[in-house]
Amino acid sequence: MPESMQIVIGIITLLLVYLLAMLGTGWWTKQICLAIIRELEEKGAVNATSAVELPYTKASYIKIGYRDYRPKALEMLVLSEVVYKTLTGRYYLDVEKAAEMKNKASA
């Protein structure tokens, strides 16, 4: 096999691995978002008065083990206004938007 063909196959393989890694990370982040929504529903955090603190929002400087996607997933939920953050650092769920997100995820 010519060397140029090996280079092309290597580049295609590298791009395929990168694409699969991005798709896997996106799928995993979506699953974590749904888990955060379930957690807030179970705790009854549906308005500002019943807002709860989430333990994984605090920065951990010693990272041992797998990457924790929960802080980034929570940030995405806050930016999409599915979860709201109070001034005291507590979080609560917008029930309508959460239901809409769950419906999209199951479809």
Secondary structure as UniProt FT lines:
FT   HELIX           3..43
FT   HELIX           48..50
FT   HELIX           55..57
FT   HELIX           70..79
FT   TURN            80..81
FT   STRAND          83..85
FT   TURN            87..88
FT   STRAND          91..93
FT   HELIX           95..106
//
